Amino acid sequence: MGAEDSVKRPLVFAYYVTGHGFGHATRVVEVARHLILAGHDVHVVTGAPDYVFTTEIQSPRLFLRKVLLDCGAVQADALTVDRLASLEKYSETAVVPRDTIMATEVEWLKSINADLVVSDVVPVACRAAADAGIRSVCVTNFSWDFIYAEYVMAAGHHHRSIVWQIAEDYSHCEFLIRLPGYCPMPAFRDAIDVPLVVRRLHKSRDEVRRDLGISEDMKIAILNFGGQPSGWTLKEEYLPEGWLCLVCGASESLNLPPNFVKLAKDTYTPDVIAASDCMLGKIGYGTVSEALAYKIPFVFVRRDYFNEEPFLRNMLEFYQGGVEMIRRDLLTGHWRPYLERAISLKPCYESGINGGEVAARILQDTAYGKNYASDKLSGSRRLRDAIVLGYELQRVPGRDLSIPDWYANAENELGLRTGSPTTAILRGDDNFPLPSFPEEFEILDGDILGLSDTVNFLKSLSGLDSVLDSEKGTEKNQLRERKAAAGLFNWEEDIFVTRAPGRLDVMGGIADYSGSLVLQMPTREACHVAIQKICPNKQRLWKHAQARQSAKGQQGPTPVLQIVSYGSELSNRGPTFDMDLSDFMEDDKPLSYEKARSYFARDPSQRWAAYIAGTILVLMKELGVHFDNSISMLVSSAVPEGKGVSSSAAVEVATMSAIAAAHGLNINPRDLALLCQKVENHVVGAPCGVMDQMTSACGEANKLLAMVCQPAEVLGLVDIPSYIRFWGIDSGIRHSVGGADYGSVRIGAFMGRKIIKSVATELLSQSCANGVTSDDLEEDGIELLETEASLDYLCNLSPHRYEALYIKQLPETMLGETFLEKYSDHNDPVTVIDSKRNYGLRAATRHPIYENFRVKAFKALLTSSTSDDQFTALGELLYQCHYSYSACGLGSDGTDRLVQLVQEMHHSKLSRSGEGTLYGAKITGGGSGGTVCVVGRNCLRSSEQIIQIQKRYKGATGYLPIVFEGSSPGAGKFGHLRIRRRSKD
């Protein structure tokens, strides 16, 4: 690092390495190597094997201490992170023994007389350094608070303290040496950017090939894939002719075909990477940095739930060095199109690759006393990082991380939505002009109904055919989706567009599966689908789809489904999906639902396609529809996922409406909703009721859909009085009807119904056996018992009959095994009883019985005369529903807090003085997080109070909730648009 450094005393560095994979250890090797070359001692604290360090560094100045102080991300399989297990493992590794760790590390740092602590990127190391009175620096491209924050969003708030503690630990670090491809890291006060840190090469390309006995004309792919999928068999036909694959990290027992070669465990992989023609593997800093540094194209497969990946992927694609492979093509061996595409790339990374040397120089100077951070202005950088971090965690479908629209999002979250009545009041605007309809399209059928989101969708559609001609001014990750979408359609032919909203559960919720009356409001946010039916020989297939058909030996074009879904960057999924429609057939019959569910479940990054492609299978099985043409679809949804506002129903209904329109199928909205429920129940495997799909299909703007779910009897539409308004406030806690809590409560309710039927049958039998006459027991009473003995839906049982005859017969809980032994089955076709699980039974049974009564009362109150009593009664019914959810075990701290904030507004002095405007709130949908529904007066004061609740919730939790307000028409009311591009003549 310079001759002048030798006059200063040797330094002692304590270098902590995270336990997540080998990528961190390999880059630490390069930094440590330069520190040792400068004459300093480096003590590495790591859980990685010794050979990772000693292969490259043979020096008495390298000291290895085998201690693991964090765990990184726990993987469920080779490509999927188990988010909950990761948080639990981190708690076990670093939280529970924290006091012991701190004492041990402080003592050790003092014992070696460390001059500087370096961390990549172990949180506790920074705090231990501070307690020991030693400066610390982090060297990384991501931090664990960023990674774990998303896991907390999914796994639950009770793990939130882990993220806070990690961020607090990092704040003790003096500054961050930030590597390329970095993620937002607002916990660090200052950041210094350095070039790529990559390991140096020992041999030339020719030397490596000569040592391996590989000729120059042979194409080499290196399979650099840590933790390969279990049971994976590599086959000779995976590679094109003239190719050889070098396999890293293969187990001793793995048998390989002749065109695959197993590399020795101690092989120096940078040399082999540089000697290859392309690399195949999963994205990580090590693989991406070395692929870029040595200009080797990288064929990569996505990992699920590791938020470092999108930032590295964007860097890889920016320098034209990456080709994304669909996971199922990796596992089934359809490699040819990806490898051929890869070798046509010309990676263009020309920046520095001496980041290890630069970082070592900065660390040395810092240890000698130089202050790199004193004159840096970090406020704007930290704000930018915080914005991107928060935006990433929202994962709003249809929005891209790179789009600089954060301020617009902030306005939306504060309730200032363009075109809403609230906006008009707050801004004093009189007119809100509708965006102009794109002139490029002619509407042949249908009406946009004045919906600005539909106009905006059509505008985005109109610009697609120019994407392939010009890439200037377009963000890379937005361009990826748009380029895929641009090739979907034949612009000379008709395109059909449909729209379906989400729903706000005003009353009814989980009681839908028990036959309750429900009241549901379609949301303003909606999903749009554009679809085109295409003759197979005219469809432009993606290359891997062509290769798949070729591998199947198909003669001539066959129908293919191709889907592009916007917003993949924010939903941790692949942006595209394709399949041969013949895959839905088996022995000349449509595939079984069970096999279809397995088909979509095998690739987590493309599991989302079940909601869309599943509609085709349901139409085949239930209506006997034959699909002889290919189908191209573009899906763009603004209904946020995981918020409890039926994002999945919106996608299903919009998709099936589009397929029906394009194929001339006349399906009424009610029947379409029932078919979409089959998609969710049988193809996706989520045990939801039907109210979500019915609202999305049959709802109307500013009205509540009243429906008795037996199974789907629409009673009509209930006008929302002009003086009453409903809001949805998102708790930030992810909701999923596929979760265990929802399913167990549903099972408990069906268990309760079976027991009630059994008790009623026994009472009826006793009455007959004892010779009871009409004088002893009224004839009506016998008829009631007969009805209850054959009870189809719990909600057909009145609350007073439940209290009088059945409540004492129902245990609070029951073991699945005990129930099955006595009653055999619970008669629910979409759930399965776990014999080892204990189910809450009484609360789950009671809830729908009383909820049905509450919903009927709520509906009647909406049409009563205006009074404070009306508002108070409506609010009270919401509160009762909320606490009944909690009794079932479907509450959450976030939703409880929001309801408590509404109550505080409701019972404030202003409310007692007659100026109160909010009257009640409840958790919605499947519960366990998601959104809270609030009822209040439709006035400016109410909007102000909603904003106050948002701010107070943010102050308590750090999360600014999204507010859902306003409404829009359902898919049936919207119908469809048939559009065609105008001639450019």
Backbone hydrogen bonds, N-H to C=O, Kabsch-Sander energy under -0.5 kcal/mol:
donor,donor_aa,acceptor,acceptor_aa,energy
5,D,2,G,-1.2
6,S,3,A,-1.4
7,V,4,E,-0.9
8,K,5,D,-1.4
13,F,11,L,-0.5
13,F,41,D,-2.6
14,A,116,L,-2.3
15,Y,13,F,-0.6
15,Y,43,H,-3.3
16,Y,14,A,-0.6
16,Y,118,V,-3.2
17,V,45,V,-2.7
18,T,120,D,-3.0
21,G,19,G,-1.0
24,H,20,H,-0.6
26,T,22,F,-2.6
27,R,23,G,-1.5
28,V,24,H,-2.1
29,V,25,A,-1.9
30,E,26,T,-1.0
31,V,27,R,-1.7
32,A,28,V,-3.3
33,R,29,V,-2.4
34,H,30,E,-1.3
35,L,31,V,-1.9
36,I,32,A,-2.5
37,L,33,R,-2.2
38,A,34,H,-1.2
39,G,36,I,-1.9
40,H,35,L,-1.8
41,D,11,L,-2.8
42,V,61,R,-2.7
43,H,13,F,-3.2
44,V,42,V,-0.7
44,V,63,F,-3.3
45,V,15,Y,-2.9
45,V,43,H,-0.5
46,T,44,V,-0.7
46,T,65,R,-2.1
52,V,49,P,-1.1
53,F,50,D,-1.8
54,T,50,D,-2.7
55,T,51,Y,-1.7
56,E,53,F,-0.6
57,I,53,F,-2.3
58,Q,56,E,-0.5
59,S,57,I,-0.7
62,L,59,S,-1.5
63,F,42,V,-2.5
63,F,61,R,-0.6
65,R,44,V,-3.0
65,R,63,F,-0.5
66,K,64,L,-0.5
67,V,46,T,-0.9
67,V,65,R,-1.5
69,L,67,V,-0.6
76,A,80,T,-2.2
77,D,80,T,-1.5
80,T,77,D,-0.6
81,V,304,D,-1.8
82,D,74,V,-3.2
83,R,81,V,-1.0
86,S,82,D,-2.3
87,L,83,R,-2.0
88,E,84,L,-2.5
89,K,85,A,-2.7
90,Y,86,S,-2.4
91,S,87,L,-2.3
92,E,88,E,-2.2
93,T,89,K,-2.5
94,A,90,Y,-3.4
95,V,90,Y,-1.0
95,V,91,S,-0.9
96,V,91,S,-3.0
98,R,95,V,-1.5
101,I,97,P,-2.7
102,M,98,R,-3.0
103,A,99,D,-2.2
104,T,100,T,-2.5
105,E,101,I,-2.9
106,V,102,M,-2.3
107,E,103,A,-1.9
108,W,104,T,-2.4
109,L,105,E,-2.8
110,K,106,V,-1.9
111,S,107,E,-1.8
112,I,108,W,-1.7
113,N,110,K,-0.7
114,A,109,L,-2.0
115,D,12,V,-2.9
116,L,12,V,-1.3
117,V,135,R,-2.3
118,V,14,A,-3.2
119,S,137,V,-2.1
120,D,16,Y,-2.5
125,A,122,V,-0.7
126,C,122,V,-0.7
126,C,123,P,-1.4
127,R,123,P,-1.0
128,A,124,V,-2.7
129,A,125,A,-2.1
130,A,126,C,-1.8
131,D,127,R,-2.4
132,A,128,A,-1.6
133,G,130,A,-1.2
134,I,129,A,-3.1
137,V,117,V,-2.3
138,C,175,F,-1.8
139,V,119,S,-2.4
140,T,177,I,-1.9
146,F,143,S,-0.6
147,I,143,S,-1.5
148,Y,144,W,-2.9
149,A,145,D,-1.6
150,E,146,F,-0.9
150,E,147,I,-0.5
151,Y,147,I,-0.9
152,V,148,Y,-2.5
153,M,149,A,-1.6
154,A,150,E,-1.3
155,A,151,Y,-3.4
156,G,152,V,-2.3
159,H,156,G,-1.6
160,R,157,H,-2.7
162,I,159,H,-1.5
163,V,159,H,-0.7
163,V,160,R,-0.6
164,W,160,R,-1.8
165,Q,161,S,-2.5
166,I,162,I,-2.3
167,A,163,V,-2.6
168,E,164,W,-2.3
169,D,165,Q,-2.5
170,Y,166,I,-2.5
171,S,167,A,-1.6
172,H,169,D,-1.5
173,C,170,Y,-2.1
174,E,136,S,-2.8
175,F,136,S,-0.6
176,L,190,D,-2.4
177,I,138,C,-3.6
178,R,176,L,-0.9
178,R,192,I,-2.4
179,L,140,T,-2.1
183,C,141,N,-2.5
188,F,185,M,-1.4
192,I,176,L,-3.1
194,V,178,R,-1.9
196,L,352,G,-1.4
198,V,196,L,-0.7
198,V,353,I,-0.7
208,V,204,S,-2.2
209,R,205,R,-2.3
210,R,206,D,-2.4
211,D,207,E,-2.6
212,L,208,V,-2.0
213,G,209,R,-0.8
213,G,210,R,-0.6
214,I,209,R,-3.0
218,M,215,S,-1.1
219,K,242,G,-2.4
221,A,244,L,-2.5
222,I,278,C,-2.0
223,L,221,A,-0.6
223,L,246,L,-3.2
224,N,222,I,-1.0
224,N,280,L,-2.1
225,F,223,L,-0.9
232,W,229,P,-1.5
234,L,232,W,-0.5
238,Y,235,K,-1.7
239,L,236,E,-1.3
243,W,240,P,-1.3
244,L,219,K,-2.7
245,C,259,N,-2.4
246,L,221,A,-2.5
246,L,244,L,-0.5
247,V,245,C,-0.5
247,V,261,V,-3.3
248,C,223,L,-2.4
248,C,246,L,-0.6
254,L,251,S,-1.3
260,F,257,P,-1.9
261,V,245,C,-3.1
263,L,247,V,-2.6
263,L,261,V,-0.5
267,T,264,A,-1.8
269,T,267,T,-1.3
271,D,268,Y,-0.8
272,V,268,Y,-1.1
273,I,269,T,-3.0
274,A,270,P,-2.3
275,A,271,D,-1.1
276,S,272,V,-0.5
276,S,273,I,-1.4
277,D,220,I,-2.5
278,C,220,I,-1.3
279,M,297,P,-2.6
280,L,222,I,-2.8
281,G,299,V,-2.2
282,K,224,N,-0.7
283,I,301,V,-0.8
288,V,284,G,-2.4
289,S,285,Y,-2.8
290,E,286,G,-2.0
291,A,287,T,-2.1
292,L,288,V,-2.5
293,A,289,S,-2.7
294,Y,290,E,-2.0
295,K,292,L,-1.1
296,I,291,A,-2.7
298,F,321,G,-2.8
299,V,279,M,-3.5
299,V,297,P,-0.5
300,F,298,F,-0.7
300,F,323,V,-2.3
301,V,281,G,-1.5
304,D,79,L,-3.2
306,F,303,R,-0.6
309,E,306,F,-1.8
311,F,308,E,-0.6
312,L,308,E,-1.6
313,R,309,E,-3.0
314,N,310,P,-2.2
315,M,311,F,-1.6
316,L,312,L,-2.6
317,E,313,R,-2.6
318,F,314,N,-2.2
319,Y,315,M,-1.6
320,Q,317,E,-1.7
321,G,316,L,-2.6
323,V,298,F,-2.3
325,M,300,F,-3.3
329,D,326,I,-0.7
330,L,326,I,-1.6
331,L,327,R,-2.3
332,T,328,R,-2.0
333,G,329,D,-0.8
334,H,329,D,-1.6
335,W,333,G,-1.8
338,Y,335,W,-0.8
339,L,335,W,-2.3
340,E,336,R,-2.6
341,R,337,P,-1.8
342,A,338,Y,-2.5
343,I,339,L,-2.0
344,S,341,R,-0.9
345,L,341,R,-0.5
345,L,342,A,-1.6
348,C,319,Y,-2.3
350,E,348,C,-0.5
355,G,196,L,-2.9
358,V,354,N,-2.3
359,A,355,G,-2.9
360,A,356,G,-2.1
361,R,357,E,-2.2
362,I,358,V,-2.1
363,L,359,A,-2.5
364,Q,360,A,-2.6
365,D,361,R,-2.6
366,T,362,I,-2.3
367,A,363,L,-2.4
368,Y,364,Q,-1.8
369,G,366,T,-1.4
370,K,365,D,-2.6
372,Y,370,K,-0.8
376,K,373,A,-1.5
378,S,376,K,-0.8
382,R,378,S,-2.7
383,L,379,G,-2.3
384,R,380,S,-2.5
385,D,381,R,-2.5
386,A,382,R,-2.6
387,I,383,L,-2.5
388,V,384,R,-2.4
389,L,385,D,-2.7
390,G,386,A,-2.7
391,Y,387,I,-2.7
392,E,388,V,-2.7
393,L,389,L,-2.0
394,Q,390,G,-1.2
395,R,391,Y,-1.2
399,R,396,V,-1.7
403,I,400,D,-1.5
405,D,403,I,-2.3
409,N,405,D,-2.1
410,A,406,W,-2.7
411,E,407,Y,-2.1
412,N,408,A,-2.3
413,E,409,N,-2.6
414,L,410,A,-1.2
414,L,411,E,-0.6
415,G,412,N,-1.8
416,L,411,E,-2.4
417,R,415,G,-1.4
420,S,417,R,-2.4
424,A,420,S,-2.0
425,I,421,P,-2.1
426,L,422,T,-2.8
427,R,423,T,-2.9
428,G,424,A,-1.5
441,F,438,P,-1.3
442,E,980,R,-2.5
444,L,442,E,-0.7
444,L,978,R,-3.3
445,D,978,R,-1.3
451,L,448,I,-1.9
452,S,450,G,-0.7
455,V,451,L,-1.7
456,N,452,S,-2.4
457,F,453,D,-1.9
458,L,454,T,-2.4
459,K,455,V,-2.2
460,S,456,N,-2.2
461,L,457,F,-2.1
462,S,458,L,-2.4
463,G,459,K,-1.1
464,L,461,L,-1.4
466,S,463,G,-0.9
467,V,464,L,-1.7
468,L,464,L,-0.6
470,S,466,S,-1.6
474,T,471,E,-1.4
479,L,475,E,-2.8
480,R,476,K,-1.9
481,E,477,N,-0.9
482,R,478,Q,-2.2
483,K,479,L,-3.1
484,A,480,R,-1.5
485,A,481,E,-2.5
486,A,482,R,-2.4
487,G,483,K,-0.9
487,G,484,A,-0.5
488,L,485,A,-1.8
489,F,485,A,-0.6
491,W,489,F,-0.8
493,E,490,N,-1.9
495,I,979,I,-2.6
496,F,531,I,-2.6
497,V,977,L,-2.5
498,T,529,V,-2.3
500,A,527,C,-2.2
502,G,525,E,-1.8
503,R,645,V,-1.7
504,L,521,M,-3.4
505,D,503,R,-0.6
506,V,504,L,-1.1
506,V,519,L,-1.2
507,M,519,L,-2.1
510,I,925,G,-0.6
511,A,508,G,-2.2
512,D,509,G,-1.7
513,Y,510,I,-0.9
514,S,511,A,-1.2
515,G,512,D,-1.8
516,S,511,A,-1.9
518,V,707,M,-2.4
519,L,507,M,-2.8
520,Q,705,L,-1.7
521,M,504,L,-2.3
523,T,502,G,-1.8
524,R,966,G,-0.6
527,C,500,A,-3.1
528,H,636,S,-2.9
529,V,498,T,-2.0
530,A,634,L,-2.4
531,I,496,F,-2.7
532,Q,632,S,-2.0
534,I,532,Q,-0.5
534,I,630,S,-2.4
538,K,535,C,-2.8
539,Q,535,C,-0.8
539,Q,536,P,-0.7
541,L,539,Q,-0.9
545,A,542,W,-0.8
546,Q,542,W,-2.0
547,A,543,K,-2.4
548,R,544,H,-2.1
549,Q,545,A,-2.2
550,S,546,Q,-2.3
551,A,547,A,-2.6
552,K,548,R,-1.5
553,G,550,S,-1.3
554,Q,549,Q,-1.9
556,G,554,Q,-0.7
561,L,579,M,-3.0
562,Q,560,V,-0.5
562,Q,631,I,-2.5
563,I,577,F,-3.2
564,V,633,M,-2.2
565,S,575,P,-2.8
566,Y,564,V,-0.5
566,Y,635,V,-2.7
568,S,565,S,-0.6
570,L,567,G,-1.0
571,S,568,S,-1.1
572,N,568,S,-0.6
573,R,568,S,-1.4
574,G,605,S,-2.6
577,F,563,I,-2.2
579,M,561,L,-1.9
581,L,559,P,-1.9
582,S,559,P,-0.5
583,D,580,D,-2.1
584,F,581,L,-1.6
585,M,582,S,-1.9
586,E,589,K,-3.4
589,K,586,E,-1.2
591,L,584,F,-3.1
596,A,592,S,-2.2
597,R,593,Y,-2.5
598,S,594,E,-1.7
599,Y,595,K,-2.2
600,F,596,A,-2.1
601,A,597,R,-1.6
602,R,598,S,-0.9
603,D,600,F,-0.7
606,Q,603,D,-2.2
607,R,604,P,-1.1
609,A,606,Q,-1.4
610,A,607,R,-1.9
611,Y,608,W,-1.3
612,I,608,W,-0.5
612,I,609,A,-0.7
613,A,609,A,-2.8
614,G,609,A,-0.7
614,G,610,A,-1.2
615,T,612,I,-1.2
616,I,613,A,-1.1
617,L,613,A,-1.2
618,V,614,G,-2.2
619,L,615,T,-2.0
620,M,616,I,-2.0
621,K,617,L,-2.7
622,E,618,V,-3.1
623,L,619,L,-1.4
624,G,620,M,-0.7
625,V,619,L,-1.8
628,D,626,H,-0.7
630,S,534,I,-2.4
631,I,560,V,-2.1
632,S,532,Q,-2.2
633,M,562,Q,-2.6
634,L,530,A,-2.6
635,V,564,V,-2.8
636,S,528,H,-2.7
638,A,526,A,-2.5
643,K,640,P,-0.7
650,A,646,S,-1.9
651,V,647,S,-1.8
652,E,648,S,-2.6
653,V,649,A,-2.9
654,A,650,A,-2.3
655,T,651,V,-2.3
656,M,652,E,-2.8
657,S,653,V,-2.3
658,A,654,A,-1.8
659,I,655,T,-2.6
660,A,656,M,-2.5
661,A,657,S,-2.3
662,A,658,A,-2.6
663,H,659,I,-1.6
664,G,661,A,-0.9
665,L,660,A,-2.7
667,I,665,L,-1.0
668,N,666,N,-0.5
672,L,668,N,-2.5
673,A,669,P,-2.2
674,L,670,R,-1.9
675,L,671,D,-2.1
676,C,672,L,-2.2
677,Q,673,A,-2.0
678,K,674,L,-1.3
679,V,675,L,-1.3
680,E,676,C,-1.8
681,N,677,Q,-3.1
682,H,678,K,-2.8
683,V,678,K,-0.9
683,V,679,V,-1.3
684,V,679,V,-2.6
685,G,680,E,-1.2
686,A,680,E,-2.9
688,C,686,A,-1.9
694,M,690,V,-2.3
695,T,691,M,-2.3
696,S,692,D,-2.2
697,A,693,Q,-2.1
698,C,694,M,-3.3
699,G,695,T,-1.9
703,K,700,E,-1.4
704,L,718,V,-2.8
705,L,520,Q,-3.3
705,L,703,K,-0.5
706,A,704,L,-0.6
706,A,716,G,-2.6
707,M,518,V,-1.9
707,M,705,L,-0.6
708,V,713,E,-3.0
709,C,516,S,-2.3
709,C,707,M,-0.6
710,Q,708,V,-2.2
713,E,708,V,-3.3
714,V,712,A,-0.8
715,L,706,A,-2.2
715,L,713,E,-0.6
716,G,706,A,-1.3
718,V,704,L,-3.1
719,D,717,L,-0.6
720,I,702,N,-1.2
724,I,721,P,-2.0
725,R,936,G,-2.5
727,W,934,V,-2.1
728,G,964,F,-2.6
729,I,932,V,-2.6
730,D,962,I,-2.6
731,S,930,G,-2.6
734,R,153,M,-1.7
734,R,732,G,-0.6
735,H,642,G,-2.2
739,G,736,S,-1.8
743,G,739,G,-1.7
744,S,740,A,-2.4
745,V,741,D,-2.2
746,R,742,Y,-2.2
747,I,743,G,-2.4
748,G,744,S,-2.4
749,A,745,V,-2.2
750,F,746,R,-2.2
751,M,747,I,-2.5
752,G,748,G,-2.3
753,R,749,A,-2.1
754,K,750,F,-1.9
755,I,751,M,-2.3
756,I,752,G,-2.6
757,K,753,R,-2.5
758,S,754,K,-1.9
759,V,755,I,-2.8
760,A,756,I,-2.7
761,T,757,K,-2.2
762,E,758,S,-2.1
763,L,759,V,-2.7
764,L,760,A,-2.3
765,S,761,T,-2.3
766,Q,762,E,-2.6
767,S,763,L,-2.0
768,C,764,L,-2.0
769,A,765,S,-2.7
770,N,766,Q,-2.0
771,G,768,C,-1.3
772,V,767,S,-2.5
777,L,773,T,-2.7
781,G,778,E,-0.7
782,I,778,E,-1.5
783,E,779,E,-2.1
784,L,780,D,-2.2
785,L,781,G,-2.1
786,E,782,I,-2.5
787,T,783,E,-2.4
788,E,784,L,-2.6
789,A,785,L,-2.2
790,S,786,E,-0.8
790,S,787,T,-0.7
791,L,788,E,-1.2
795,C,514,S,-2.3
796,N,793,Y,-1.9
797,L,794,L,-2.1
798,S,796,N,-0.5
802,Y,798,S,-2.1
803,E,799,P,-2.4
804,A,800,H,-2.2
805,L,801,R,-2.4
806,Y,801,R,-0.7
806,Y,802,Y,-1.3
807,I,802,Y,-2.1
809,Q,806,Y,-1.5
810,L,806,Y,-0.7
810,L,807,I,-0.9
814,M,839,Y,-2.0
816,G,837,R,-2.9
817,E,835,S,-2.2
819,F,815,L,-2.2
820,L,816,G,-2.5
821,E,817,E,-2.1
822,K,818,T,-1.5
823,Y,819,F,-3.4
824,S,819,F,-0.5
824,S,820,L,-1.6
825,D,823,Y,-2.7
831,T,828,D,-0.9
835,S,833,I,-0.7
837,R,834,D,-1.8
839,Y,814,M,-2.9
839,Y,837,R,-0.6
841,L,812,E,-2.8
841,L,839,Y,-0.5
842,R,811,P,-0.6
842,R,812,E,-1.0
845,T,841,L,-1.8
846,R,842,R,-2.7
847,H,843,A,-2.2
849,I,845,T,-1.0
850,Y,846,R,-2.2
851,E,847,H,-2.8
852,N,848,P,-2.2
853,F,849,I,-1.0
854,R,850,Y,-2.4
855,V,851,E,-2.8
856,K,852,N,-1.9
857,A,853,F,-2.1
858,F,854,R,-2.6
859,K,855,V,-2.6
860,A,856,K,-2.0
861,L,857,A,-2.3
862,L,858,F,-1.8
863,T,859,K,-0.7
863,T,860,A,-0.7
864,S,861,L,-1.5
871,F,867,S,-1.6
872,T,868,D,-2.8
873,A,869,D,-2.6
874,L,870,Q,-2.4
875,G,871,F,-2.6
876,E,872,T,-2.4
877,L,873,A,-2.0
878,L,874,L,-1.5
879,Y,875,G,-2.4
880,Q,876,E,-2.6
881,C,877,L,-2.1
882,H,878,L,-2.3
883,Y,879,Y,-2.2
884,S,880,Q,-1.6
885,Y,881,C,-2.0
886,S,882,H,-1.8
887,A,883,Y,-1.8
888,C,884,S,-1.2
888,C,885,Y,-0.7
889,G,885,Y,-0.6
889,G,886,S,-1.2
890,L,885,Y,-2.3
896,D,892,S,-2.5
897,R,893,D,-2.3
898,L,894,G,-2.0
899,V,895,T,-2.4
900,Q,896,D,-2.4
901,L,897,R,-2.4
902,V,898,L,-2.1
903,Q,899,V,-2.4
904,E,900,Q,-2.3
905,M,901,L,-1.9
906,H,902,V,-2.9
907,H,903,Q,-2.6
908,S,905,M,-1.0
912,R,908,S,-2.1
913,S,909,K,-1.7
914,G,911,S,-1.6
915,E,910,L,-2.9
916,G,910,L,-0.6
916,G,911,S,-0.5
919,Y,935,V,-2.5
920,G,935,V,-1.1
922,K,933,C,-1.7
924,T,931,T,-1.4
927,G,924,T,-2.0
928,S,890,L,-3.8
930,G,733,I,-3.1
931,T,643,K,-0.5
932,V,729,I,-2.7
933,C,922,K,-2.8
934,V,727,W,-2.7
935,V,920,G,-2.1
936,G,725,R,-1.9
937,R,917,T,-2.6
938,N,723,Y,-2.0
939,C,937,R,-1.6
943,S,939,C,-1.5
944,E,940,L,-2.2
945,Q,941,R,-2.1
946,I,942,S,-2.4
947,I,943,S,-2.1
948,Q,944,E,-2.1
949,I,945,Q,-2.4
950,Q,946,I,-2.3
951,K,947,I,-2.4
952,R,948,Q,-2.6
953,Y,949,I,-2.6
954,K,950,Q,-2.5
955,G,951,K,-2.5
956,A,952,R,-1.6
957,T,953,Y,-2.4
958,G,954,K,-3.0
964,F,728,G,-3.4
965,E,963,V,-0.6
970,G,699,G,-2.3
971,A,696,S,-3.0
972,G,697,A,-2.6
974,F,970,G,-2.1
975,G,971,A,-2.6
977,L,497,V,-2.6
978,R,445,D,-2.1
979,I,495,I,-3.0
979,I,977,L,-0.6
980,R,442,E,-1.6
981,R,491,W,-0.7
982,R,440,E,-3.5
